[in-house]
Structure formats: C-alpha cells, structure tokens
C-alpha cells in the first residue's frame, strides 16, 4: 500500500522548525524522523524512475564512485547498475541501515558495491580516491554542510565535481 502524498508531506513550517537552531531537540528529532520516513518511502517505491539516472553523462568505465549518505542502498544500487564495470562505495552514518543496503545489493545481484560506516564531515579515505562523489538528500541532515562539501571535494580526484 503506497502512502498518499499528504501522508508523506512535511509542511514548510515544520521543515523550517527542523532547521531552526532554537527548536527543541525532541521536536527536531521527531521532524527529522518524519522527513526520513517520507524520503525512504519515495526512494524505495518499486517502479519509480531511477534516482541516479542524471549521472549517466558523467559515468565512464572503471570509475570509483562514492555515494555519501547511502541509507538503504537503493540509490547506490541504481548507480552500480549504471556503472557495472566500476566500483561503488556507499557510505552511511547510521550502521543499522546498512543491513538493508547490503540486502538490496545482494538481491539485485551486484558485486561492484561495498557499504561502509562513516561520517561525511571526516571521510576515512585518502585525497583523490574517487572519480565521482555523489550525495542525494544528505546536506539537510548534517550539522556543517560546508565541511561536508569540503570533505567530498577532498576525496574526489582533481577535475571531479561532487554531484548533489
């Protein structure tokens, strides 16, 4: 049963409260959970258009790709399907969701994906490791988006531009 759009929507006022530093922590956590649930329901809907299709023009054979904030792995698996000769690393801060991500990759038969726990504000990769760095709906969840962008740029090879 697919939820109605109204059930998944979070009002603009609630989104503003989520980003407002003076909002109570419990209120921010509740709203963050609502937004995460809505995002997961959209991203995990079978038959939905591939969320990473816009990357096609940037993909080359043998690329090493980092998917920051991979969550349940659906977008990461989509990237792997678009780059079957490449290698995709899905990075997620919350380790509990990586079980689902690994299951998603296994169910789709992908062997060119690995999933790791990590923090976008301090990526545990050498400078210039990746040919492409991808982040889908990540910056709204981090405390310091500028630092996150710096880290994504650091691990990208020269000439690579992070795709957000």
C-alpha positions as CSV (number, residue, x, y, z in Angstrom):
1,X,0.0,0.0,0.0
2,X,1.5,3.3,-1.1
3,X,1.0,6.2,1.2
4,X,-0.9,9.2,0.0
5,X,1.3,12.2,-0.8
6,X,-0.4,14.2,2.0
7,X,0.6,11.4,4.5
8,X,4.3,11.8,3.4
9,X,4.4,15.6,3.3
10,X,6.0,17.7,5.9
11,X,4.8,21.2,5.9
12,X,7.1,24.1,5.1
13,X,6.6,25.5,8.6
14,X,7.8,22.1,10.1
15,X,10.8,22.0,7.8
16,X,11.7,25.5,8.9
17,X,11.4,24.4,12.5
18,X,13.7,21.5,11.8
19,X,16.4,23.8,10.6
20,X,15.8,26.4,13.3
21,X,18.6,26.1,15.9
22,X,16.3,27.2,18.8
23,X,13.7,24.4,18.1
24,X,13.7,21.9,20.9
25,X,15.9,18.8,20.3
26,X,12.9,16.4,20.7
27,X,11.0,18.4,18.1
28,X,13.9,18.4,15.6
29,X,14.3,14.6,16.1
30,X,10.6,14.0,15.5
31,X,10.5,16.1,12.4
32,X,13.8,14.5,11.1
33,X,12.2,11.1,11.6
34,X,9.1,12.2,9.6
35,X,11.2,13.5,6.8
36,X,13.4,10.4,6.7
37,X,10.4,8.2,6.6
38,X,8.9,10.2,3.7
39,X,12.2,10.1,1.8
40,X,12.6,6.3,2.3
41,X,9.0,5.7,1.1
42,X,9.7,7.7,-2.1
43,X,13.1,6.2,-2.8
44,X,12.1,2.6,-2.0
45,X,8.9,2.7,-4.2
46,X,9.2,-0.1,-6.8
47,X,8.8,1.1,-10.4
48,X,9.9,4.7,-9.5
49,X,12.2,6.3,-12.1
50,X,15.9,5.7,-11.3
51,X,17.0,8.4,-8.9
52,X,20.6,8.4,-10.2
53,X,19.8,8.5,-13.9
54,X,21.1,12.0,-14.1
55,X,24.6,10.7,-13.5
56,X,24.7,8.8,-16.9
57,X,26.5,11.6,-18.7
58,X,29.3,11.6,-16.1
59,X,30.0,7.9,-15.9
60,X,33.0,6.2,-17.5
61,X,34.2,2.6,-17.5
62,X,36.0,1.6,-14.3
63,X,35.1,4.6,-12.2
64,X,35.4,4.6,-8.4
65,X,32.3,6.2,-7.1
66,X,31.4,7.3,-3.6
67,X,27.7,7.6,-2.6
68,X,27.6,9.7,0.6
69,X,24.6,9.0,2.9
70,X,23.5,5.9,1.0
71,X,20.8,4.9,3.5
72,X,19.0,1.7,2.5
73,X,21.2,1.4,-0.7
74,X,18.5,1.9,-3.3
75,X,20.2,4.8,-5.0
76,X,23.7,3.2,-4.5
77,X,22.4,0.1,-6.3
78,X,21.0,2.3,-9.1
79,X,24.4,3.9,-9.5
80,X,26.0,0.4,-9.6
81,X,23.6,-0.7,-12.3
82,X,24.6,2.4,-14.4
83,X,28.4,1.6,-13.8
84,X,28.7,-2.2,-14.0
85,X,32.4,-2.0,-14.7
86,X,33.1,0.5,-11.9
87,X,33.1,0.2,-8.1
88,X,30.6,2.0,-5.9
89,X,31.2,2.7,-2.2
90,X,28.1,3.5,-0.2
91,X,28.8,5.5,3.0
92,X,26.3,5.8,5.8
93,X,26.5,7.3,9.3
94,X,23.8,5.0,10.8
95,X,25.2,1.5,10.7
96,X,21.8,-0.2,11.3
97,X,20.5,0.7,7.9
98,X,23.5,-0.9,6.1
99,X,22.0,-4.4,6.6
100,X,19.1,-3.3,4.4
101,X,21.6,-1.7,1.9
102,X,23.7,-4.9,1.7
103,X,20.5,-6.9,1.2
104,X,19.3,-4.5,-1.6
105,X,22.7,-5.0,-3.4
106,X,22.6,-8.8,-3.0
107,X,19.0,-9.1,-4.1
108,X,19.8,-7.2,-7.3
109,X,23.0,-9.3,-7.9
110,X,25.5,-6.5,-7.6
111,X,29.1,-7.4,-6.7
112,X,30.6,-3.9,-7.5
113,X,29.3,-2.3,-4.3
114,X,30.6,-2.1,-0.8
115,X,29.0,-0.4,2.2
116,X,30.9,1.3,5.0
117,X,30.0,3.3,8.1
118,X,31.4,6.8,8.1
119,X,30.9,10.5,8.8
120,X,30.8,12.9,5.8
121,X,32.5,15.6,8.0
122,X,35.6,13.4,8.3
123,X,35.8,10.9,5.5
124,X,38.2,8.0,6.1
125,X,39.6,7.9,2.5
126,X,42.8,9.3,1.0
127,X,42.7,12.5,-1.0
128,X,41.7,11.9,-4.6
129,X,40.3,8.4,-4.1
130,X,37.1,8.7,-6.1
131,X,36.3,9.6,-9.8
132,X,32.8,10.7,-8.8
133,X,31.3,11.7,-5.4
134,X,27.5,11.6,-5.1
135,X,25.2,12.8,-2.3
136,X,21.5,12.6,-2.5
137,X,19.5,14.5,0.2
138,X,22.4,14.5,2.6
139,X,23.3,18.1,3.3
140,X,20.0,18.8,5.0
141,X,20.9,16.2,7.6
142,X,24.4,17.3,8.6
143,X,25.3,20.0,11.1
144,X,28.1,21.5,8.9
145,X,27.2,21.2,5.2
146,X,30.2,23.4,4.2
147,X,32.6,20.9,5.9
148,X,30.8,18.0,4.3
149,X,31.3,19.6,0.9
150,X,35.0,20.2,1.7
151,X,35.4,16.5,2.6
152,X,33.6,15.3,-0.5
153,X,35.8,17.6,-2.6
154,X,39.0,16.3,-0.8
155,X,38.3,12.6,-1.6
156,X,37.4,13.4,-5.2
157,X,40.1,13.2,-7.9
158,X,41.2,16.5,-9.4
159,X,38.7,17.6,-12.0
160,X,35.9,15.7,-10.4
161,X,32.9,17.7,-9.2
162,X,30.7,16.3,-6.5
163,X,27.1,15.6,-7.7
164,X,24.4,16.7,-5.3
